[in-house]
Amino acid sequence: MKHKSEFIIPFYGEQSRSALLKKCLYIPAHCHEHEPVAFSWEDPFVFEKPQPLIVEYCSGNGQWIGEMAKHCPQFNWIAVERDFERARKIWLKIFRMQLDNLFVVYGEGLVFSRHYLPSASVKEVYVNFPDPWPKRRHAKHRIIQKNFIDEMNRILSPNGIVTLVTDDVSYSEEMIALFSSWKSLFDPALYVTEWPEYGDSFFQSLWIKQQRIIRYHRFIQG
């Protein structure tokens, strides 16, 4: 798979709008025009072939999802990351590792879900080590909130799965409370502190070295 080394922002200022690029969907922070780049996830320009979709939010530098895409080629993987340099690293992995089944979204996760993921289109969702925003006044910035859960319920196919991973105790408790309060939508199926075959990521390795307890949560759509 050939590529250019540049990972660019195609629009600035008042001209900012979403754009479908090679193996990347660019969604600016203040975008109000989504329809012009409406597309199908089965389009060969996006993925080489149609397969079940798996989405990871807060993908970081793409270590975890890159390895998953490599070892699970029977799925199409979407990495969602709002930081430019991290999204760029994921984009480069796609070409360096020749991952035709990996696609990167540079943008905010909730906006992406609302505008670019059809209902019942996703098999699984992963959120690995989202920013815990530990201060109470910043908690509103956390990705795991009611509006996010609502979107997960909409985009997941029947019996779809959401997996959340964090080392933060309070965030873990909040995740459980939020999803458990929606029992008609999601049924808790798993909560463990060890999952050897889960896969590795930058933050997982870092927190394990610091002897922090990793909390894995899995919810199945009811």
C-alpha positions as CSV (number, residue, x, y, z in Angstrom):
1,M,0.0,0.0,0.0
2,K,1.6,3.3,-1.1
3,H,1.2,6.6,0.7
4,K,2.5,10.0,1.0
5,S,4.2,10.9,4.3
6,E,2.0,13.9,4.9
7,F,-1.0,13.7,7.2
8,I,-2.7,17.0,6.6
9,I,-5.6,19.2,7.8
10,P,-7.3,20.0,4.5
11,F,-9.3,23.1,5.6
12,Y,-8.9,26.0,8.1
13,G,-11.0,28.7,9.6
14,E,-14.4,29.4,8.1
15,Q,-13.7,26.9,5.4
16,S,-13.5,24.0,7.9
17,R,-15.6,21.0,7.0
18,S,-15.4,17.3,7.1
19,A,-13.4,15.5,4.5
20,L,-12.9,11.9,3.4
21,L,-9.2,11.3,2.7
22,K,-7.1,8.3,2.0
23,K,-7.8,5.9,4.9
24,C,-8.9,8.9,7.1
25,L,-12.0,10.8,7.9
26,Y,-11.2,14.4,9.0
27,I,-13.8,16.0,11.3
28,P,-12.9,19.5,12.5
29,A,-13.7,20.5,16.0
30,H,-16.4,23.0,15.0
31,C,-17.9,21.3,11.9
32,H,-21.5,21.9,10.9
33,E,-21.4,20.4,7.4
34,H,-21.4,16.6,7.5
35,E,-23.7,15.7,4.6
36,P,-21.3,16.6,1.8
37,V,-19.0,13.7,2.8
38,A,-21.6,11.1,3.5
39,F,-20.4,7.7,2.4
40,S,-20.8,4.0,2.9
41,W,-18.4,1.9,5.1
42,E,-18.7,-0.8,2.4
43,D,-17.1,1.6,-0.2
44,P,-13.9,0.0,-1.4
45,F,-12.2,3.4,-1.1
46,V,-12.7,3.1,2.7
47,F,-12.1,-0.6,3.3
48,E,-10.8,-3.2,0.8
49,K,-13.9,-5.4,1.4
50,P,-17.1,-5.3,3.5
51,Q,-16.7,-6.9,6.9
52,P,-18.2,-6.4,10.4
53,L,-17.1,-3.1,11.9
54,I,-15.3,-2.6,15.2
55,V,-14.7,0.8,16.6
56,E,-12.1,2.0,19.2
57,Y,-12.5,5.4,20.7
58,C,-9.5,7.2,22.3
59,S,-7.1,5.2,20.2
60,G,-3.9,7.0,21.2
61,N,-1.0,6.1,19.1
62,G,-2.8,3.1,17.7
63,Q,-0.7,0.3,19.3
64,W,-3.7,-1.7,20.5
65,I,-5.9,-1.4,17.4
66,G,-3.0,-1.8,15.0
67,E,-2.2,-5.2,16.5
68,M,-5.8,-6.2,16.6
69,A,-6.3,-5.3,13.0
70,K,-3.3,-7.3,12.1
71,H,-4.3,-10.4,14.0
72,C,-8.1,-10.2,13.3
73,P,-8.3,-9.5,9.5
74,Q,-11.9,-10.8,9.4
75,F,-13.0,-7.4,10.8
76,N,-12.8,-3.8,9.7
77,W,-11.4,-1.6,12.4
78,I,-12.0,2.1,13.0
79,A,-9.6,4.1,15.2
80,V,-11.1,7.4,16.6
81,E,-8.6,9.9,17.9
82,R,-9.0,13.7,18.5
83,D,-5.3,14.5,18.9
84,F,-3.6,15.4,15.6
85,E,-0.2,13.8,16.3
86,R,-1.7,10.6,17.7
87,A,-4.1,10.3,14.7
88,R,-1.2,10.8,12.4
89,K,0.7,7.9,14.1
90,I,-2.2,5.6,13.6
91,W,-2.5,6.7,9.9
92,L,1.1,5.9,9.3
93,K,0.7,2.5,10.9
94,I,-1.9,1.7,8.4
95,F,0.6,1.9,5.6
96,R,3.7,0.7,7.4
97,M,1.9,-2.4,8.6
98,Q,-0.2,-2.8,5.4
99,L,-3.5,-2.8,7.2
100,D,-6.2,-2.6,4.6
101,N,-8.8,-3.3,7.3
102,L,-7.9,-0.2,9.5
103,F,-9.2,3.3,9.1
104,V,-8.6,6.4,11.2
105,V,-11.0,9.1,12.2
106,Y,-9.4,12.3,13.3
107,G,-12.1,14.0,15.3
108,E,-14.4,13.9,18.3
109,G,-15.9,10.5,19.1
110,L,-19.5,11.6,19.8
111,V,-19.7,13.8,16.7
112,F,-18.3,11.0,14.6
113,S,-20.8,8.5,15.9
114,R,-23.8,10.7,15.4
115,H,-23.1,11.7,11.9
116,Y,-21.1,8.8,10.3
117,L,-22.2,5.6,11.9
118,P,-25.6,4.1,10.8
119,S,-27.9,2.5,13.3
120,A,-27.0,-1.2,14.1
121,S,-23.8,-1.0,12.0
122,V,-21.1,-1.8,14.6
123,K,-20.3,-5.2,16.0
124,E,-18.2,-4.1,18.9
125,V,-17.0,-0.9,20.6
126,Y,-13.8,-0.4,22.7
127,V,-12.7,2.5,24.8
128,N,-9.2,2.0,26.1
129,F,-7.9,4.3,28.9
130,P,-10.0,7.4,28.2
131,D,-8.9,10.6,29.8
132,P,-10.4,10.3,33.4
133,W,-10.5,14.1,33.9
134,P,-10.1,13.5,37.6
135,K,-11.1,17.0,38.8
136,R,-14.8,17.3,39.5
137,R,-15.2,20.5,37.5
138,H,-13.7,18.8,34.5
139,A,-15.7,15.6,34.7
140,K,-18.1,16.9,32.0
141,H,-15.4,16.3,29.5
142,R,-15.4,12.5,30.0
143,I,-16.4,10.5,27.0
144,I,-18.4,8.0,29.0
145,Q,-21.6,9.8,29.7
146,K,-25.3,9.3,29.0
147,N,-25.2,10.8,25.5
148,F,-22.4,8.4,24.6
149,I,-24.3,5.4,25.9
150,D,-27.3,6.5,23.9
151,E,-25.2,6.5,20.7
152,M,-23.7,3.1,21.5
153,N,-27.2,1.7,21.9
154,R,-28.0,3.1,18.5
155,I,-25.0,2.1,16.5
156,L,-24.5,-1.4,17.9
157,S,-26.0,-4.4,16.1
158,P,-28.1,-6.9,18.1
159,N,-26.0,-8.4,21.0
160,G,-23.3,-5.8,20.3
161,I,-20.6,-5.4,22.9
162,V,-19.0,-2.4,24.6
163,T,-15.6,-2.9,26.3
164,L,-14.2,-0.2,28.6
165,V,-10.7,-0.2,30.1
166,T,-9.4,2.1,32.8
167,D,-7.0,2.3,35.7
168,D,-9.0,5.0,37.4
169,V,-11.2,3.7,40.3
170,S,-13.7,6.5,40.3
171,Y,-14.1,6.4,36.5
172,S,-14.5,2.7,36.7
173,E,-17.3,3.0,39.2
174,E,-19.0,5.7,37.1
175,M,-18.8,3.5,34.0
176,I,-20.5,0.7,35.8
177,A,-23.2,2.9,37.3
178,L,-23.9,4.6,33.9
179,F,-24.2,1.4,32.0
180,S,-26.0,-0.6,34.7
181,S,-28.6,2.1,35.0
182,W,-29.6,1.3,31.4
183,K,-30.4,-2.4,32.0
184,S,-33.0,-2.4,29.3
185,L,-30.3,-1.5,26.9
186,F,-27.1,-3.0,28.3
187,D,-26.6,-6.0,30.6
188,P,-23.3,-6.2,32.6
189,A,-21.5,-9.4,31.4
190,L,-17.9,-9.0,32.7
191,Y,-15.8,-7.0,35.1
192,V,-12.3,-8.3,35.7
193,T,-8.9,-6.9,36.7
194,E,-6.9,-9.4,34.7
195,W,-7.2,-10.2,31.0
196,P,-3.9,-11.6,29.7
197,E,-5.0,-12.0,26.1
198,Y,-6.6,-8.6,25.8
199,G,-3.8,-6.9,23.9
200,D,-1.3,-4.2,24.8
201,S,-1.2,-0.5,24.6
202,F,1.0,2.4,25.7
203,F,-1.0,3.2,28.8
204,Q,-1.6,-0.4,29.7
205,S,2.1,-1.1,29.8
206,L,2.8,2.1,31.6
207,W,0.2,1.6,34.4
208,I,1.1,-2.1,34.8
209,K,4.8,-1.1,35.4
210,Q,3.5,1.4,38.0
211,Q,1.6,-1.5,39.6
212,R,-1.8,0.0,39.0
213,I,-4.9,-2.2,38.8
214,I,-6.4,-2.3,35.3
215,R,-10.2,-2.6,35.3
216,Y,-11.9,-4.3,32.3
217,H,-15.6,-3.9,31.8
218,R,-17.7,-5.6,29.1
219,F,-21.4,-4.8,28.5
220,I,-23.6,-6.7,26.1
221,Q,-26.6,-4.9,24.5
222,G,-29.7,-6.4,26.0
